[in-house]
Amino acid sequence: MLKEFSLLIPDGESHLSLYVVNCLLHNPNVTIYVMANQKYPPIRYSRGIKKFFYYPDSGNDLEFISKTNEILERYDIDLLMPVFETGIKKISMYKDKFDHNKLGLIPSIKDFDIAISKWTLSKHMELTDIPYPKSYMFVDIKKNNFNQFEYPVIMKPTYISGGGDGVMLFKKVEELKAYVSKDKFNPNQLIQEYIDGFDVGCSLLCKSGEILACTMQKASMLNNNPFRPWLGVQFLYNEELFNIVENLMRSLNWNGVAHLDLKFDKKSNTFKVIEINPRFWGSLEGSMIAGVNFPYLYCLASLDKKFDTPDYEKFEYFNLKGLGKKIKINKRLLFNWKCMNNYTQLRYVVKNPIPVVIKYAVFFKTIVRSRFS
């Protein structure tokens, strides 16, 4: 274990910052500072925060860099640790303007841009012989040439990462034609073959393309919208899956964390990479419970501290929404505190409740306003 050290999360407005802090709370030797472009994000009220800084987003990257460096220097902070795409990309673009000794593991801007765009990623995987679903940019498709696809197909934005926003399934050519004929249709989207199989994810920490830690998860409870984040996952290990992911991250010489979405294709009997989310992820606390503390290992690797590749428990994990669904199905689960505490997100709500209360209060307030406005 490291002696005491400090870190700054510069993009605390991201909901993922709370999951990162909850994992770091397991290590009392870490002092956490957070900067955000919102005055009152939930993370501000976390019991694990030493100091919070509000810095409004002016749209000027150089001002962001200056403010970040000022905080790093004033409080003698050891490590800069962005958690979301926007923060990671910004710091990757301006690496030379930060103290190299304080930078966490950050991918090069070239590799980041390949990973975050579903289109450039698909072209990269084609060149490097990584299994992936057939993909096409809609703007490159000749007019009315929709019969070239084998249906069903999926249409998705090229850049929106995670969350399933904007992802749509078309079972017939007529459905796709009707959709693209709408006035507000955005042609800069990806059309991708639909894979008949099951969903898997792989969470990673890498250094120069080498996987230092990983967990693998199979979706065990989907959201009402199957393209939205999963509510329950079954942790597992599969050698073939690992080899595919390892080859991809080596080809990108990846630095830092990433979460990969894949699908097992029943037809070809292999795993295919759907997308890379070049950031921390929503089931991060599940990985922590399984035995892999990705944020802390990120700190170790960034500070050039060696550690053995961690093993992890193969169990089923549920987030709060998934737990709610499980209780609805089996109300006796309410009386099984050991299960709820050991295998769900609930333990982190109990340990650090105020940010979660504020998060859902804001959420319900937004819903009420939208309904009565």
C-alpha positions in Angstrom: 0.0 0.0 0.0 1.2 3.5 -0.8 1.9 6.0 1.9 -0.4 9.0 2.0 -1.0 10.7 -1.3 -3.5 13.1 -2.8 -5.4 13.4 -6.0 -7.6 15.9 -7.9 -10.6 14.9 -9.9 -11.1 17.8 -12.3 -14.5 16.7 -13.8 -16.5 16.2 -10.6 -19.7 17.2 -12.4 -19.8 13.7 -13.9 -22.0 11.2 -12.1 -19.1 8.7 -12.3 -17.0 10.8 -9.9 -19.2 9.5 -7.0 -18.5 5.9 -7.9 -14.8 6.6 -8.1 -14.7 8.3 -4.7 -16.7 5.5 -3.1 -14.1 3.0 -4.2 -11.2 5.3 -3.0 -12.9 5.5 0.4 -11.6 2.0 1.1 -8.1 3.4 1.3 -7.8 5.9 4.1 -4.3 7.0 2.9 -5.9 8.9 -0.1 -6.8 12.6 0.2 -9.4 13.6 -2.5 -9.9 17.0 -4.0 -12.6 17.6 -6.6 -13.2 20.4 -9.1 -16.4 20.8 -11.1 -18.1 23.2 -13.5 -21.4 22.9 -11.4 -21.8 24.6 -8.1 -23.7 21.8 -6.3 -23.0 18.4 -7.9 -23.8 15.4 -5.7 -20.1 14.6 -5.2 -19.7 17.9 -3.4 -21.5 16.4 -0.4 -19.5 13.2 -0.2 -17.9 12.4 3.1 -14.7 11.4 1.3 -13.9 14.8 -0.1 -11.2 17.0 1.4 -12.0 20.1 -0.5 -14.4 21.0 -3.4 -13.7 23.7 -6.0 -16.3 25.2 -8.3 -15.0 26.5 -11.6 -17.6 27.5 -14.2 -17.0 26.2 -17.7 -16.2 29.3 -19.9 -15.5 27.1 -22.9 -11.8 28.2 -22.8 -9.6 25.2 -22.4 -6.6 27.3 -21.4 -8.5 28.7 -18.5 -9.4 25.2 -17.4 -5.8 24.2 -17.6 -4.6 27.2 -15.6 -7.2 26.6 -12.8 -6.3 22.9 -12.6 -2.6 23.6 -12.4 -3.2 26.3 -9.8 -5.1 23.9 -7.5 -2.4 21.1 -8.1 0.3 23.5 -7.0 -1.4 25.3 -4.2 -2.4 22.1 -2.4 0.6 20.1 -3.4 -1.5 17.4 -5.0 0.2 14.3 -6.2 -2.0 13.1 -9.0 -4.5 14.5 -11.6 -7.2 11.9 -12.2 -10.0 12.7 -14.7 -13.0 10.3 -14.7 -15.1 11.1 -17.7 -14.6 11.5 -21.5 -14.6 15.3 -21.5 -12.0 15.6 -18.8 -9.8 12.8 -20.1 -9.9 14.2 -23.7 -9.1 17.7 -22.6 -6.1 16.6 -20.5 -5.0 14.3 -23.3 -5.0 17.2 -25.8 -3.0 19.4 -23.5 -0.6 16.9 -21.8 2.4 19.1 -22.3 0.8 21.9 -20.2 0.7 19.8 -17.1 3.4 18.6 -14.8 4.2 15.1 -16.2 4.9 13.7 -12.7 1.3 14.6 -11.6 -0.5 13.2 -14.7 -2.5 10.0 -14.2 -2.5 7.4 -17.0 -4.0 9.1 -20.0 -4.3 7.8 -23.6 -2.8 9.7 -26.4 -5.3 12.0 -28.2 -4.9 9.9 -31.4 -5.9 6.7 -29.6 -8.6 8.4 -27.6 -10.2 9.7 -30.8 -10.1 6.3 -32.4 -11.7 4.7 -29.4 -14.5 7.2 -28.7 -15.9 7.3 -32.3 -17.8 4.1 -33.1 -16.9 4.6 -36.8 -13.2 5.1 -36.5 -13.1 2.3 -34.0 -14.8 -0.1 -36.5 -12.2 0.9 -39.2 -9.4 0.3 -36.7 -10.7 -3.1 -35.8 -11.1 -4.0 -39.4 -7.4 -3.2 -40.0 -6.2 -5.0 -36.9 -8.4 -8.1 -37.4 -10.5 -7.6 -34.2 -14.0 -9.2 -34.4 -16.7 -6.5 -34.7 -20.2 -6.1 -36.2 -20.4 -4.9 -39.8 -20.7 -1.1 -39.7 -21.6 1.6 -42.2 -21.8 5.4 -42.0 -25.3 6.4 -43.2 -23.9 9.4 -45.1 -21.9 7.0 -47.3 -24.9 4.9 -48.2 -26.3 5.5 -51.7 -29.9 6.8 -51.7 -32.5 4.1 -51.3 -29.9 1.4 -51.1 -31.2 -0.1 -47.8 -31.7 -3.6 -49.2 -28.0 -4.2 -48.9 -28.4 -4.9 -45.2 -29.4 -8.1 -43.5 -32.1 -7.1 -41.0 -32.5 -6.3 -38.2 -30.0 -3.5 -38.0 -29.1 -0.9 -35.4 -28.7 2.8 -35.9 -26.7 4.8 -33.4 -24.8 8.1 -33.0 -21.1 7.8 -33.6 -19.9 9.7 -30.6 -22.5 9.4 -27.7 -20.8 7.0 -25.2 -22.7 4.8 -22.9 -26.3 5.3 -21.8 -27.9 3.9 -25.0 -29.1 7.4 -26.0 -30.2 7.5 -29.6 -29.7 3.8 -30.3 -32.6 2.3 -32.3 -33.4 -1.2 -33.7 -35.0 -1.6 -37.1 -36.4 -5.0 -37.9 -37.5 -4.3 -41.5 -36.2 -2.2 -44.3 -39.5 -0.3 -44.3 -39.0 0.9 -40.7 -35.5 2.2 -41.6 -36.8 4.0 -44.7 -39.6 5.7 -42.7 -37.2 6.9 -40.0 -34.6 8.4 -42.3 -37.3 10.2 -44.3 -38.1 12.4 -41.3 -37.2 16.1 -41.6 -35.0 16.2 -38.5 -33.1 13.0 -39.3 -29.3 13.4 -38.7 -27.4 11.4 -41.4 -24.1 11.4 -39.4 -25.0 8.1 -37.8 -23.7 4.5 -37.8 -25.7 1.6 -39.2 -24.6 -1.7 -37.6 -25.6 -5.3 -38.0 -27.6 -6.7 -35.2 -25.9 -9.5 -33.4 -28.1 -12.3 -32.0 -26.4 -13.3 -28.8 -25.8 -12.1 -25.2 -24.2 -8.9 -23.9 -20.9 -8.9 -22.1 -18.6 -6.1 -20.8 -15.0 -5.9 -20.0 -13.7 -3.3 -17.5 -9.9 -2.5 -17.8 -6.9 -0.7 -16.5 -4.0 -0.5 -19.0 -0.5 0.9 -19.2 1.1 1.1 -22.6 -1.3 -1.4 -24.0 -0.8 -4.0 -21.2 -3.8 -5.0 -19.2 -3.0 -4.5 -15.5 -6.5 -5.3 -14.1 -9.8 -6.4 -15.6 -13.2 -7.7 -14.7 -15.7 -9.3 -17.1 -19.4 -9.1 -16.8 -22.4 -10.7 -18.5 -25.7 -8.9 -18.5 -28.1 -10.7 -16.1 -30.8 -8.0 -15.9 -31.4 -5.6 -18.7 -33.1 -2.2 -18.5 -36.6 -1.7 -19.9 -34.7 -0.3 -22.9 -32.2 -3.1 -23.7 -29.7 -0.4 -25.0 -29.6 1.4 -21.6 -27.1 0.5 -18.9 -27.6 -3.0 -17.4 -29.3 -3.3 -14.0 -27.6 -6.6 -13.0 -24.4 -8.3 -14.1 -22.8 -11.7 -13.6 -19.1 -11.5 -13.1 -17.2 -14.2 -15.1 -13.9 -14.9 -16.9 -13.5 -16.1 -20.4 -10.1 -16.7 -22.0 -11.3 -16.0 -25.6 -12.9 -12.8 -24.5 -9.7 -11.7 -22.7 -7.6 -12.4 -25.8 -9.8 -10.3 -28.1 -9.8 -7.4 -25.7 -6.0 -7.7 -25.0 -5.3 -7.6 -28.8 -7.5 -4.5 -29.2 -5.9 -2.6 -26.3 -2.4 -3.4 -27.4 -3.2 -2.2 -30.9 -4.2 1.1 -29.3 -1.3 1.2 -26.9 -3.9 2.2 -24.4 -3.2 4.1 -21.2 -5.7 4.4 -18.4 -9.2 2.9 -17.8 -11.8 1.8 -20.4 -15.0 -0.2 -20.4 -15.7 -2.3 -23.5 -19.2 -3.4 -24.6 -19.2 -6.7 -26.6 -21.7 -9.3 -27.7 -21.3 -13.0 -28.2 -22.4 -13.8 -31.7 -24.3 -17.1 -31.8 -23.9 -17.3 -35.6 -20.1 -16.9 -35.7 -19.5 -18.4 -32.2 -17.3 -15.5 -31.1 -17.3 -12.3 -29.2 -17.5 -9.0 -31.1 -16.5 -5.6 -29.8 -19.4 -3.1 -30.0 -17.7 0.0 -28.5 -15.2 1.4 -26.1 -16.1 3.8 -23.4 -12.8 5.5 -22.6 -13.6 6.4 -19.0 -14.7 4.9 -15.7 -18.1 3.1 -15.8 -21.4 2.7 -13.9 -20.7 -0.8 -12.5 -17.4 0.4 -10.9 -18.7 -0.3 -7.4 -19.6 -3.9 -8.5 -16.0 -4.4 -9.6 -14.9 -3.1 -6.2 -17.1 -5.6 -4.4 -15.8 -8.4 -6.7 -12.3 -7.5 -5.5 -10.8 -5.1 -8.0 -10.5 -1.5 -6.9 -9.9 0.2 -10.2 -9.5 3.8 -9.0 -6.9 2.8 -6.4 -5.1 0.6 -8.9 -5.2 3.5 -11.3 -3.4 5.6 -8.7 -0.8 2.9 -8.1 -0.1 2.4 -11.8 0.1 6.2 -12.4 2.6 6.6 -9.6 4.7 3.7 -11.0 3.9 1.3 -8.1 3.8 -2.3 -9.0 1.0 -4.7 -8.0 -0.1 -8.2 -8.9 -3.0 -8.6 -11.4 -5.9 -9.0 -9.0 -8.4 -11.9 -9.2 -12.0 -11.3 -8.6 -15.1 -13.1 -7.2 -17.6 -14.5 -9.8 -21.0 -13.4 -8.4 -24.1 -11.5 -9.5 -24.3 -7.8 -8.8 -27.2 -5.4 -9.0 -27.4 -1.6 -9.0 -30.1 0.2 -7.0 -32.7 0.0 -9.8 -31.9 -3.7 -10.3 -32.2 -4.3 -6.6 -35.6 -2.6 -6.7 -36.7 -5.0 -9.4 -35.4 -8.0 -7.5 -37.3 -7.0 -4.4 -40.5 -6.5 -6.4 -40.1 -10.1 -7.7 -39.1 -11.5 -4.3 -40.1 -9.3 -1.3 -38.3 -11.7 1.1 -35.1 -10.2 -0.1 -35.9 -7.1 2.0 -35.1 -9.3 5.1 -31.8 -10.6 3.6 -29.6 -7.8 4.6 -26.4 -9.8 4.1 -27.3 -10.4 0.4 -28.3 -6.8 -0.2 -25.2 -5.5 1.5 -22.7 -7.9 -0.1 -23.9 -8.0 -3.7 -25.6 -4.7 -4.5 -24.9 -1.0 -4.7 -26.8 -0.5 -1.5 -23.7 -0.7 0.7 -22.3 2.4 -0.9 -25.5 4.3 -0.4 -25.4 3.4 3.3 -21.8 4.5 3.7 -22.1 7.7 1.7 -25.8 8.6 1.6 -26.0 12.3 1.1 -24.8 12.5 -2.5 -27.3 9.8 -3.5 -30.2 11.6 -1.8 -29.3 14.8 -3.6 -28.9 13.1 -6.9 -32.4 11.5 -6.7 -33.9 14.7 -5.3 -32.7 16.7 -8.3 -33.9 13.9 -10.6 -37.4 13.9 -9.2 -37.5 17.7 -9.1 -36.7 17.7 -12.8 -39.5 15.2 -13.6 -42.0 17.2 -11.7 -41.0 20.5 -13.4 -41.2 18.8 -16.8 -44.7 17.5 -16.2 -46.2 20.8 -14.8 -44.4 23.3 -17.0 
